[in-house]
Amino acid sequence: MPTRLHSVTAASIAHAPPPCVGCVFWQSRRDRTAAKGKWAERIEDDWGAWGTLYFEENDRLLGFIQYGPAGHFPRAEELPAGPPSDDAVLITCVYLVDPSAPWAIQSLFLSVIGEARDRKAKAIETFAYRYPEGESAYERFLVHRTIFPSDFLADLGFYPLRWDGEVALARLELGGLQPVAEGATSFMWRKVKEALTPAPVPSRP
């Protein structure tokens, strides 16, 4: 099935899922709401595109992921287990449009891993939650779109930096990886490949 990734900027955010277009949760602080246009201008000058749209054939949108340098998302400083590290790219949220395509979340995470490595980022961080055993996929991936199951993240190579109750700040190291026998690098990429199968690999336009 043909799929493609499309970078998100202020010029293309209109194609994101409607709840994401004007959302400024991560860009704001509790006592101050950000103007998304000004925020987008700053992050694009500093970093470039700050999200990815995932389309399948006939331009049907499957999902959206938002990410960028952690310092551009002030809400992360106020969350349990925060703040994120200054050297990290932060994945803030994933919005899955089609519940019947949960593998799209894996593909979106993998797209950010590849993008961050290409940009020579040292690490990726995001917020994790320790769900009880047997929790439904709906609860794990569709109810809370800004925090991700800790076991799902562990399968991609993330590890918890710190816990606050059931919430953790999870980190995936990208810089300075050294090949060792089933060490950090080989383990991470083995898990990445396992997580992707049988998901199709999208291509950027």
WOBELUR-V897003 format. One record per backbone hydrogen bond with DSSP energy under -0.5 kcal/mol. NH is the residue of the N-H (numbers start at 0). CO is the residue of the C=O. E is the energy in kcal/mol with one decimal. If there is no record, write none. Layout:
BEGIN
[[NH	CO	E] [NH	CO	E]]
END
This chain:
BEGIN
[[3	54	-2.6] [4	202	-1.5] [5	52	-2.5] [7	50	-2.7] [11	8	-1.0] [12	8	-1.7] [14	11	-2.0] [15	12	-2.1] [19	16	-2.3] [20	16	-0.9] [20	17	-0.7] [21	17	-0.6] [27	23	-1.1] [27	24	-0.6] [28	31	-2.4] [31	28	-1.4] [35	33	-0.7] [38	34	-2.4] [39	35	-3.0] [40	36	-2.0] [41	37	-1.9] [42	38	-2.4] [43	39	-2.4] [44	40	-1.7] [45	41	-1.8] [46	42	-3.2] [47	42	-1.5] [49	7	-2.1] [50	7	-0.6] [51	64	-2.3] [52	5	-3.0] [53	62	-2.6] [54	3	-2.8] [54	52	-0.6] [55	59	-2.5] [56	1	-0.7] [58	55	-1.0] [59	55	-0.6] [59	56	-1.1] [60	58	-0.6] [61	53	-3.3] [62	53	-1.2] [63	94	-1.7] [64	51	-2.1] [65	92	-2.2] [66	49	-2.2] [67	89	-1.2] [69	87	-2.3] [71	68	-2.2] [72	69	-2.0] [74	25	-1.8] [75	72	-1.7] [76	73	-1.5] [77	74	-1.6] [78	75	-0.6] [81	78	-2.0] [87	84	-1.4] [88	122	-2.5] [89	67	-3.3] [89	87	-0.5] [90	88	-0.5] [90	124	-2.5] [91	65	-1.9] [91	89	-0.7] [92	65	-1.0] [93	144	-2.5] [94	63	-2.8] [95	93	-0.6] [96	61	-2.7] [96	94	-0.6] [97	61	-1.1] [98	96	-0.7] [100	97	-2.2] [103	100	-2.0] [104	101	-1.5] [105	101	-0.7] [106	102	-2.2] [107	103	-2.3] [108	104	-2.3] [109	105	-2.5] [110	106	-1.9] [111	107	-1.7] [112	108	-2.3] [113	109	-2.3] [114	110	-2.3] [115	111	-3.1] [116	112	-2.0] [117	113	-2.1] [118	114	-1.6] [119	116	-1.5] [120	115	-2.7] [121	86	-0.8] [122	86	-0.7] [123	171	-2.2] [124	88	-2.8] [125	169	-1.9] [127	167	-3.2] [128	147	-2.3] [129	165	-2.2] [130	128	-1.1] [134	131	-1.7] [139	135	-2.1] [140	136	-2.3] [141	137	-2.1] [142	137	-1.3] [143	138	-0.7] [144	142	-0.6] [147	126	-2.4] [149	128	-2.4] [152	148	-2.1] [153	149	-2.1] [154	150	-1.7] [155	151	-0.6] [155	152	-1.1] [156	153	-1.4] [157	152	-2.3] [158	170	-2.3] [160	168	-3.7] [161	168	-0.9] [163	166	-3.2] [166	163	-1.7] [167	127	-2.3] [168	161	-2.0] [169	125	-3.1] [169	167	-0.7] [170	158	-2.9] [171	123	-3.0] [173	121	-3.6] [174	121	-2.3] [176	173	-0.6] [181	179	-0.6] [182	179	-1.7] [184	177	-0.5] [186	182	-2.6] [187	183	-2.2] [188	184	-2.4] [189	185	-2.0] [190	186	-2.3] [191	187	-2.4] [192	188	-2.2] [193	189	-2.2] [194	190	-2.6] [195	191	-1.8] [196	192	-1.6] [198	195	-3.7] [201	199	-0.7] [202	2	-1.3] [204	4	-1.2]]
END
